[in-house]
């Protein structure tokens, strides 16, 4: 499922070539800037399981012994 919104890409979304509307960042990614062309991946050892995350600080720390590649 791809979540789209109207207007310029706001935090949590990015603009992809071929799509007329901004697209939500997928789980494991975030975007804290407006009008971005891609999403940023949560840093190593962190994850998120929500769409359109707008702040990398919301990426949660993985439990010991777990991996998220």
SULGI-V791551 format. One line per field, one symbol per residue. ss: DSSP state (H for helix, E for strand, - for the rest). psi: psi as a letter, one per 40 degrees, with the letter a starting at -180 (. if undefined). A space follows every 50 residues. Layout:
# SULGI-V791551
ss: ???
psi: ???
This chain:
# SULGI-V791551
ss: ---EE-------EE-------EEE----EE---------EE----EE--- --E--HHH-EE--------
psi: hhhiiiaihiheiihhheheiihihiheiiheiifieiiiiiiheiiifi ifhehdeehihiiheiig.
